[in-house]
Amino acid sequence: MDEDIAIINQNTKISLIKNFFKKNINKIIILILNINCITILFYF
C-alpha cells in the first residue's frame, strides 16, 4: 500500500514538472537566449 502511494506521488510530481515546462517553455527559451546574448556580449 505504501509503495503504491509512493509511486503515485512520484508520478504526480513528474506530471506537475512536465506541465510547468509546457506552460513556461517560451519564458524558459527567452531566458536562455538572454543569458547567451549577455555572455557573448561580455566576452567581446
PDB file of N, CA, C and O in Angstrom, chain B, residues numbered from 101:
ATOM      1  N   MET B 101       0.836  -1.204   0.000  1.00  0.00           N
ATOM      2  CA  MET B 101       0.000   0.000   0.000  1.00  0.00           C
ATOM      3  C   MET B 101       0.873   1.255   0.000  1.00  0.00           C
ATOM      4  O   MET B 101       0.670   2.160  -0.810  1.00  0.00           O
ATOM      5  N   ASP B 102       1.845   1.303   0.916  1.00  0.00           N
ATOM      6  CA  ASP B 102       2.723   2.465   0.987  1.00  0.00           C
ATOM      7  C   ASP B 102       3.534   2.629  -0.303  1.00  0.00           C
ATOM      8  O   ASP B 102       3.771   3.749  -0.756  1.00  0.00           O
ATOM      9  N   GLU B 103       3.956   1.506  -0.890  1.00  0.00           N
ATOM     10  CA  GLU B 103       4.730   1.575  -2.128  1.00  0.00           C
ATOM     11  C   GLU B 103       3.875   2.158  -3.255  1.00  0.00           C
ATOM     12  O   GLU B 103       4.362   2.953  -4.058  1.00  0.00           O
ATOM     13  N   ASP B 104       2.591   1.758  -3.315  1.00  0.00           N
ATOM     14  CA  ASP B 104       1.698   2.292  -4.345  1.00  0.00           C
ATOM     15  C   ASP B 104       1.549   3.806  -4.203  1.00  0.00           C
ATOM     16  O   ASP B 104       1.593   4.541  -5.189  1.00  0.00           O
ATOM     17  N   ILE B 105       1.371   4.259  -2.963  1.00  0.00           N
ATOM     18  CA  ILE B 105       1.216   5.701  -2.722  1.00  0.00           C
ATOM     19  C   ILE B 105       2.486   6.434  -3.133  1.00  0.00           C
ATOM     20  O   ILE B 105       2.418   7.511  -3.726  1.00  0.00           O
ATOM     21  N   ALA B 106       3.639   5.858  -2.823  1.00  0.00           N
ATOM     22  CA  ALA B 106       4.911   6.487  -3.182  1.00  0.00           C
ATOM     23  C   ALA B 106       5.038   6.611  -4.695  1.00  0.00           C
ATOM     24  O   ALA B 106       5.479   7.642  -5.201  1.00  0.00           O
ATOM     25  N   ILE B 107       4.648   5.554  -5.421  1.00  0.00           N
ATOM     26  CA  ILE B 107       4.733   5.587  -6.885  1.00  0.00           C
ATOM     27  C   ILE B 107       3.787   6.653  -7.441  1.00  0.00           C
ATOM     28  O   ILE B 107       4.156   7.406  -8.343  1.00  0.00           O
ATOM     29  N   ILE B 108       2.562   6.715  -6.900  1.00  0.00           N
ATOM     30  CA  ILE B 108       1.590   7.719  -7.364  1.00  0.00           C
ATOM     31  C   ILE B 108       2.120   9.125  -7.099  1.00  0.00           C
ATOM     32  O   ILE B 108       2.016   9.995  -7.963  1.00  0.00           O
ATOM     33  N   ASN B 109       2.692   9.360  -5.905  1.00  0.00           N
ATOM     34  CA  ASN B 109       3.248  10.675  -5.579  1.00  0.00           C
ATOM     35  C   ASN B 109       4.357  11.045  -6.547  1.00  0.00           C
ATOM     36  O   ASN B 109       4.441  12.188  -6.998  1.00  0.00           O
ATOM     37  N   GLN B 110       5.215  10.072  -6.868  1.00  0.00           N
ATOM     38  CA  GLN B 110       6.309  10.331  -7.797  1.00  0.00           C
ATOM     39  C   GLN B 110       5.759  10.705  -9.172  1.00  0.00           C
ATOM     40  O   GLN B 110       6.251  11.641  -9.803  1.00  0.00           O
ATOM     41  N   ASN B 111       4.737   9.974  -9.640  1.00  0.00           N
ATOM     42  CA  ASN B 111       4.139  10.261 -10.941  1.00  0.00           C
ATOM     43  C   ASN B 111       3.484  11.635 -10.956  1.00  0.00           C
ATOM     44  O   ASN B 111       3.551  12.339 -11.964  1.00  0.00           O
ATOM     45  N   THR B 112       2.845  12.029  -9.844  1.00  0.00           N
ATOM     46  CA  THR B 112       2.217  13.354  -9.799  1.00  0.00           C
ATOM     47  C   THR B 112       3.278  14.437  -9.871  1.00  0.00           C
ATOM     48  O   THR B 112       3.099  15.435 -10.568  1.00  0.00           O
ATOM     49  N   LYS B 113       4.392  14.248  -9.151  1.00  0.00           N
ATOM     50  CA  LYS B 113       5.474  15.232  -9.215  1.00  0.00           C
ATOM     51  C   LYS B 113       5.979  15.368 -10.646  1.00  0.00           C
ATOM     52  O   LYS B 113       6.180  16.482 -11.130  1.00  0.00           O
ATOM     53  N   ILE B 114       6.185  14.245 -11.325  1.00  0.00           N
ATOM     54  CA  ILE B 114       6.694  14.269 -12.700  1.00  0.00           C
ATOM     55  C   ILE B 114       5.711  15.002 -13.614  1.00  0.00           C
ATOM     56  O   ILE B 114       6.124  15.823 -14.433  1.00  0.00           O
ATOM     57  N   SER B 115       4.412  14.711 -13.477  1.00  0.00           N
ATOM     58  CA  SER B 115       3.423  15.360 -14.337  1.00  0.00           C
ATOM     59  C   SER B 115       3.328  16.849 -14.034  1.00  0.00           C
ATOM     60  O   SER B 115       3.122  17.649 -14.948  1.00  0.00           O
ATOM     61  N   LEU B 116       3.474  17.239 -12.764  1.00  0.00           N
ATOM     62  CA  LEU B 116       3.469  18.663 -12.418  1.00  0.00           C
ATOM     63  C   LEU B 116       4.655  19.378 -13.060  1.00  0.00           C
ATOM     64  O   LEU B 116       4.514  20.482 -13.586  1.00  0.00           O
ATOM     65  N   ILE B 117       5.822  18.742 -13.013  1.00  0.00           N
ATOM     66  CA  ILE B 117       7.018  19.337 -13.627  1.00  0.00           C
ATOM     67  C   ILE B 117       6.828  19.458 -15.136  1.00  0.00           C
ATOM     68  O   ILE B 117       7.174  20.484 -15.721  1.00  0.00           O
ATOM     69  N   LYS B 118       6.274  18.410 -15.781  1.00  0.00           N
ATOM     70  CA  LYS B 118       6.034  18.461 -17.225  1.00  0.00           C
ATOM     71  C   LYS B 118       5.062  19.577 -17.573  1.00  0.00           C
ATOM     72  O   LYS B 118       5.282  20.307 -18.540  1.00  0.00           O
ATOM     73  N   ASN B 119       3.981  19.721 -16.794  1.00  0.00           N
ATOM     74  CA  ASN B 119       3.005  20.780 -17.050  1.00  0.00           C
ATOM     75  C   ASN B 119       3.649  22.148 -16.896  1.00  0.00           C
ATOM     76  O   ASN B 119       3.385  23.052 -17.689  1.00  0.00           O
ATOM     77  N   PHE B 120       4.503  22.309 -15.867  1.00  0.00           N
ATOM     78  CA  PHE B 120       5.198  23.576 -15.649  1.00  0.00           C
ATOM     79  C   PHE B 120       6.042  23.947 -16.866  1.00  0.00           C
ATOM     80  O   PHE B 120       6.023  25.096 -17.309  1.00  0.00           O
ATOM     81  N   PHE B 121       6.791  22.965 -17.414  1.00  0.00           N
ATOM     82  CA  PHE B 121       7.640  23.246 -18.569  1.00  0.00           C
ATOM     83  C   PHE B 121       6.811  23.543 -19.806  1.00  0.00           C
ATOM     84  O   PHE B 121       7.183  24.405 -20.602  1.00  0.00           O
ATOM     85  N   LYS B 122       5.663  22.827 -19.987  1.00  0.00           N
ATOM     86  CA  LYS B 122       4.808  23.080 -21.145  1.00  0.00           C
ATOM     87  C   LYS B 122       4.243  24.493 -21.101  1.00  0.00           C
ATOM     88  O   LYS B 122       4.169  25.168 -22.128  1.00  0.00           O
ATOM     89  N   LYS B 123       3.843  24.943 -19.911  1.00  0.00           N
ATOM     90  CA  LYS B 123       3.252  26.281 -19.783  1.00  0.00           C
ATOM     91  C   LYS B 123       4.300  27.372 -19.935  1.00  0.00           C
ATOM     92  O   LYS B 123       3.999  28.437 -20.475  1.00  0.00           O
ATOM     93  N   ASN B 124       5.523  27.133 -19.473  1.00  0.00           N
ATOM     94  CA  ASN B 124       6.529  28.192 -19.399  1.00  0.00           C
ATOM     95  C   ASN B 124       7.680  28.010 -20.386  1.00  0.00           C
ATOM     96  O   ASN B 124       8.738  28.615 -20.219  1.00  0.00           O
ATOM     97  N   ILE B 125       7.482  27.180 -21.411  1.00  0.00           N
ATOM     98  CA  ILE B 125       8.588  26.869 -22.333  1.00  0.00           C
ATOM     99  C   ILE B 125       9.079  28.128 -23.043  1.00  0.00           C
ATOM    100  O   ILE B 125      10.283  28.285 -23.245  1.00  0.00           O
ATOM    101  N   ASN B 126       8.171  29.027 -23.427  1.00  0.00           N
ATOM    102  CA  ASN B 126       8.584  30.257 -24.114  1.00  0.00           C
ATOM    103  C   ASN B 126       9.435  31.136 -23.206  1.00  0.00           C
ATOM    104  O   ASN B 126      10.460  31.667 -23.631  1.00  0.00           O
ATOM    105  N   LYS B 127       9.006  31.288 -21.951  1.00  0.00           N
ATOM    106  CA  LYS B 127       9.780  32.098 -20.998  1.00  0.00           C
ATOM    107  C   LYS B 127      11.159  31.488 -20.772  1.00  0.00           C
ATOM    108  O   LYS B 127      12.152  32.208 -20.681  1.00  0.00           O
ATOM    109  N   ILE B 128      11.219  30.161 -20.681  1.00  0.00           N
ATOM    110  CA  ILE B 128      12.499  29.486 -20.444  1.00  0.00           C
ATOM    111  C   ILE B 128      13.435  29.698 -21.627  1.00  0.00           C
ATOM    112  O   ILE B 128      14.620  29.977 -21.446  1.00  0.00           O
ATOM    113  N   ILE B 129      12.892  29.562 -22.857  1.00  0.00           N
ATOM    114  CA  ILE B 129      13.715  29.756 -24.066  1.00  0.00           C
ATOM    115  C   ILE B 129      14.233  31.190 -24.122  1.00  0.00           C
ATOM    116  O   ILE B 129      15.408  31.410 -24.414  1.00  0.00           O
ATOM    117  N   ILE B 130      13.365  32.171 -23.844  1.00  0.00           N
ATOM    118  CA  ILE B 130      13.778  33.578 -23.868  1.00  0.00           C
ATOM    119  C   ILE B 130      14.863  33.825 -22.830  1.00  0.00           C
ATOM    120  O   ILE B 130      15.835  34.533 -23.096  1.00  0.00           O
ATOM    121  N   LEU B 131      14.697  33.238 -21.643  1.00  0.00           N
ATOM    122  CA  LEU B 131      15.693  33.407 -20.579  1.00  0.00           C
ATOM    123  C   LEU B 131      17.046  32.858 -21.010  1.00  0.00           C
ATOM    124  O   LEU B 131      18.074  33.505 -20.808  1.00  0.00           O
ATOM    125  N   ILE B 132      17.050  31.657 -21.606  1.00  0.00           N
ATOM    126  CA  ILE B 132      18.300  31.038 -22.058  1.00  0.00           C
ATOM    127  C   ILE B 132      18.954  31.896 -23.138  1.00  0.00           C
ATOM    128  O   ILE B 132      20.166  32.112 -23.115  1.00  0.00           O
ATOM    129  N   LEU B 133      18.148  32.385 -24.086  1.00  0.00           N
ATOM    130  CA  LEU B 133      18.698  33.231 -25.150  1.00  0.00           C
ATOM    131  C   LEU B 133      19.291  34.515 -24.574  1.00  0.00           C
ATOM    132  O   LEU B 133      20.362  34.949 -25.000  1.00  0.00           O
ATOM    133  N   ASN B 134      18.607  35.118 -23.620  1.00  0.00           N
ATOM    134  CA  ASN B 134      19.123  36.340 -22.995  1.00  0.00           C
ATOM    135  C   ASN B 134      20.442  36.081 -22.296  1.00  0.00           C
ATOM    136  O   ASN B 134      21.371  36.879 -22.414  1.00  0.00           O
ATOM    137  N   ILE B 135      20.539  34.977 -21.570  1.00  0.00           N
ATOM    138  CA  ILE B 135      21.787  34.642 -20.871  1.00  0.00           C
ATOM    139  C   ILE B 135      22.914  34.443 -21.883  1.00  0.00           C
ATOM    140  O   ILE B 135      24.038  34.897 -21.670  1.00  0.00           O
ATOM    141  N   ASN B 136      22.599  33.752 -22.998  1.00  0.00           N
ATOM    142  CA  ASN B 136      23.611  33.552 -24.028  1.00  0.00           C
ATOM    143  C   ASN B 136      24.068  34.869 -24.620  1.00  0.00           C
ATOM    144  O   ASN B 136      25.269  35.074 -24.798  1.00  0.00           O
ATOM    145  N   CYS B 137      23.147  35.771 -24.930  1.00  0.00           N
ATOM    146  CA  CYS B 137      23.488  37.082 -25.508  1.00  0.00           C
ATOM    147  C   CYS B 137      24.363  37.871 -24.535  1.00  0.00           C
ATOM    148  O   CYS B 137      25.369  38.455 -24.936  1.00  0.00           O
ATOM    149  N   ILE B 138      23.988  37.886 -23.285  1.00  0.00           N
ATOM    150  CA  ILE B 138      24.758  38.638 -22.275  1.00  0.00           C
ATOM    151  C   ILE B 138      26.172  38.066 -22.162  1.00  0.00           C
ATOM    152  O   ILE B 138      27.148  38.809 -22.061  1.00  0.00           O
ATOM    153  N   THR B 139      26.266  36.739 -22.181  1.00  0.00           N
ATOM    154  CA  THR B 139      27.578  36.099 -22.066  1.00  0.00           C
ATOM    155  C   THR B 139      28.450  36.445 -23.280  1.00  0.00           C
ATOM    156  O   THR B 139      29.631  36.755 -23.127  1.00  0.00           O
ATOM    157  N   ILE B 140      27.867  36.392 -24.484  1.00  0.00           N
ATOM    158  CA  ILE B 140      28.612  36.704 -25.698  1.00  0.00           C
ATOM    159  C   ILE B 140      29.057  38.165 -25.684  1.00  0.00           C
ATOM    160  O   ILE B 140      30.208  38.468 -25.997  1.00  0.00           O
ATOM    161  N   LEU B 141      28.149  39.065 -25.322  1.00  0.00           N
ATOM    162  CA  LEU B 141      28.494  40.479 -25.287  1.00  0.00           C
ATOM    163  C   LEU B 141      29.579  40.744 -24.237  1.00  0.00           C
ATOM    164  O   LEU B 141      30.432  41.612 -24.424  1.00  0.00           O
ATOM    165  N   PHE B 142      29.539  40.005 -23.153  1.00  0.00           N
ATOM    166  CA  PHE B 142      30.512  40.187 -22.080  1.00  0.00           C
ATOM    167  C   PHE B 142      31.922  39.872 -22.560  1.00  0.00           C
ATOM    168  O   PHE B 142      32.886  40.514 -22.144  1.00  0.00           O
ATOM    169  N   TYR B 143      32.037  38.867 -23.451  1.00  0.00           N
ATOM    170  CA  TYR B 143      33.369  38.450 -23.895  1.00  0.00           C
ATOM    171  C   TYR B 143      33.905  39.282 -25.045  1.00  0.00           C
ATOM    172  O   TYR B 143      35.103  39.246 -25.326  1.00  0.00           O
ATOM    173  N   PHE B 144      33.023  40.046 -25.728  1.00  0.00           N
ATOM    174  CA  PHE B 144      33.544  40.835 -26.871  1.00  0.00           C
ATOM    175  C   PHE B 144      33.838  42.243 -26.489  1.00  0.00           C
ATOM    176  O   PHE B 144      34.279  43.031 -27.327  1.00  0.00           O
TER     177      PHE B 144
END
